[in-house]
């Protein structure tokens, strides 16, 4: 039994030594100033939601599909809004007819006022010549005042009809906006990650329908010790090698360095302990490069990120290879 245990232990040690030796020979040695660390590709998630409550009529995309800004993702049921649109248009037509009637009334009342004004002036002239009675003057004055009041009423009616047109047109404009919102469109380029609603579901206002990964903002999150992270500056050049595409080097840049350490010992008292602090760093791929390779962009892919503490430090030959055209890369 003891011999068996010793043999097993010996084999385990030999295997571990073999693995360590293979890794030492396989892993490329980096010159001073270049550092590597493991990470994975991530992207910003965009939650696309409904603006108002309603029923999902049609889902036009599938998970994993590449979409572009403005593409219709989901259509909501719009029958009720279309009925309200027809009602608003009918109300506008009725208000326009009312305005035309009021405008015609203004012309009529203006003509009556002109006639009453002339009659009043003629009666006053006759009173001055003492050929008309006071009663005639009173009647002419009453007709003038009545015609003047009727004209003001017609103008007020026309203004009310005009205000009704403006209000109904504003309501129609709001309805048209709501109708446009029944077509839920992609706010930016990206890849559909999750479908959160299906045709026939009734959603409340703000109900999520689709999650999109913004493939114009893809980055690798890595963790580096304080002595390395402290020497990095934003927009420093970086390199990425992804596990599925180990023969290709993806250019990137340092887009974020955390202000606080992510891994902190219980007590930090010595310089050695401070060097053990790990800081989160984002290595972002340029949007123009992502656009060029958008059909191949995926998140969750693991790989290795490379940084250098000083821009003057040259990259190794293996990390200096240019990225070939998309058509020449086989996934």
FENLINLIN-V670798 format. One record per residue. N is the residue number from 1. SS is DSSP state (h for helix, s for strand, l for the rest). D_CENTER is the distance of its C-alpha to the mean C-alpha in Angstrom with 2 decimals. Layout:
n	ss	d_center
N	SS	D_CENTER
N	SS	D_CENTER
This chain:
n	ss	d_center
1	l	68.19
2	h	67.94
3	h	68.24
4	h	65.36
5	h	63.13
6	h	64.05
7	h	63.34
8	h	59.91
9	h	59.07
10	h	60.34
11	h	58.19
12	h	55.05
13	h	55.83
14	h	56.47
15	h	53.17
16	h	51.23
17	h	53.05
18	h	52.32
19	h	48.58
20	h	48.62
21	h	50.64
22	h	48.34
23	h	45.26
24	h	47.14
25	h	48.19
26	h	44.90
27	l	42.49
28	l	42.39
29	l	43.86
30	l	41.70
31	l	43.37
32	l	43.18
33	l	39.89
34	s	37.78
35	s	36.24
36	s	34.54
37	s	32.77
38	s	31.15
39	s	27.48
40	s	24.83
41	s	21.61
42	s	18.38
43	s	14.67
44	s	11.58
45	s	10.56
46	s	7.25
47	s	8.57
48	s	7.87
49	s	10.22
50	l	12.42
51	l	12.64
52	l	16.43
53	l	19.13
54	s	20.51
55	s	21.89
56	s	20.19
57	s	22.05
58	s	20.93
59	s	18.90
60	l	18.59
61	l	17.57
62	l	19.37
63	l	18.82
64	l	18.95
65	l	17.92
66	s	16.16
67	s	13.46
68	l	12.03
69	l	9.20
70	l	10.42
71	l	12.63
72	s	13.62
73	s	13.38
74	s	15.20
75	s	17.38
76	s	18.50
77	l	22.09
78	l	22.44
79	h	26.25
80	h	26.52
81	h	24.16
82	h	26.13
83	h	29.31
84	h	28.09
85	h	27.18
86	h	30.76
87	h	32.16
88	h	30.38
89	h	31.65
90	h	35.12
91	h	34.98
92	h	34.12
93	h	37.09
94	h	39.37
95	h	38.38
96	h	39.02
97	h	42.45
98	h	43.20
99	h	42.41
100	h	44.71
101	h	47.44
102	h	47.06
103	h	47.16
104	h	50.32
105	h	51.72
106	h	51.23
107	h	53.31
108	h	55.95
109	h	56.14
110	h	56.31
111	h	59.27
112	h	61.00
113	h	60.49
114	h	62.01
115	h	64.97
116	h	65.41
117	h	65.31
118	h	68.07
119	h	70.12
120	h	69.90
121	h	71.01
122	h	73.86
123	h	75.02
124	h	75.01
125	h	77.14
126	h	79.53
127	h	79.78
128	h	80.70
129	l	83.47
130	l	84.46
131	l	84.15
132	l	81.37
133	l	81.18
134	h	78.82
135	h	77.58
136	h	76.36
137	h	74.46
138	h	72.85
139	h	71.78
140	h	70.29
141	h	68.41
142	h	67.06
143	h	65.87
144	h	64.18
145	h	62.38
146	h	61.32
147	h	59.96
148	h	58.05
149	h	56.48
150	h	55.64
151	h	53.85
152	h	51.72
153	h	50.90
154	h	49.88
155	h	47.60
156	h	46.00
157	h	45.54
158	h	43.86
159	h	41.48
160	h	40.65
161	h	39.99
162	h	37.75
163	h	35.79
164	h	35.50
165	h	34.09
166	h	31.47
167	h	30.48
168	h	30.29
169	h	28.30
170	h	25.76
171	h	25.66
172	h	25.31
173	h	22.37
174	h	20.64
175	h	21.65
176	h	20.29
177	h	16.84
178	h	17.26
179	h	18.56
180	h	15.60
181	h	13.43
182	l	15.94
183	s	14.48
184	s	11.30
185	s	9.58
186	l	7.74
187	l	4.29
188	l	6.44
189	l	10.02
190	s	11.23
191	s	13.93
192	s	14.14
193	s	15.64
194	s	16.49
195	s	17.01
196	l	17.23
197	l	18.70
198	l	21.39
199	l	22.79
200	l	24.87
201	l	23.15
202	s	22.69
203	s	19.63
204	l	19.37
205	l	16.69
206	l	13.67
207	l	15.14
208	s	13.23
209	s	13.77
210	s	12.34
211	s	11.54
212	s	10.28
213	s	11.69
214	s	10.11
215	s	13.43
216	s	12.90
217	s	13.39
218	s	16.49
219	s	19.27
220	s	22.52
221	s	23.35
222	s	27.05
223	s	29.57
224	s	32.22
225	s	35.30
226	h	35.58
227	h	37.97
228	h	35.44
229	h	32.16
230	l	33.97
231	l	34.73
232	l	31.24
233	l	29.18
234	l	25.61
235	l	25.22
236	l	28.48
237	s	28.93
238	s	28.72
239	s	29.47
240	s	28.36
241	s	30.57
242	s	29.13
243	l	31.57
244	l	31.05
245	s	31.43
246	s	34.03
247	s	35.56
248	s	32.56
249	s	31.23
250	s	27.55
251	s	27.07
252	s	24.68
253	s	24.54
254	s	24.65
255	s	21.30
256	s	22.14
257	s	25.44
258	s	25.67
259	s	27.77
260	s	29.47
261	s	31.26
262	s	30.00
263	s	33.57
264	l	36.20
265	l	39.88
266	l	41.58
267	l	43.35
268	l	42.65
269	l	45.96
270	l	46.79
271	h	45.27
272	h	45.24
273	h	43.20
274	h	40.70
275	h	40.28
276	l	39.40
277	l	36.24
278	s	33.16
279	s	29.91
280	s	26.50
281	s	25.35
282	s	22.31
283	s	23.22
284	s	20.24
285	l	20.52
286	l	19.75
287	h	16.74
288	h	19.36
289	h	21.45
290	h	18.73
291	h	18.05
292	h	21.80
293	l	22.19
294	h	19.00
295	h	21.28
296	h	22.90
297	l	20.10
298	l	20.32
299	l	19.75
300	l	22.56
301	l	25.05
302	s	27.63
303	s	29.49
304	s	30.96
305	s	29.52
306	s	31.90
307	s	31.96
308	s	34.73
309	l	35.84
310	l	36.94
311	l	35.61
312	l	39.21
313	l	39.74
314	l	39.72
315	l	37.86
316	l	40.18
317	h	40.91
318	h	39.04
319	h	35.84
320	l	36.24
321	l	35.90
322	l	33.34
323	l	30.73
324	l	32.02
325	l	30.33
326	h	28.14
327	h	30.87
328	h	33.44
329	l	31.63
330	l	32.64
331	l	30.62
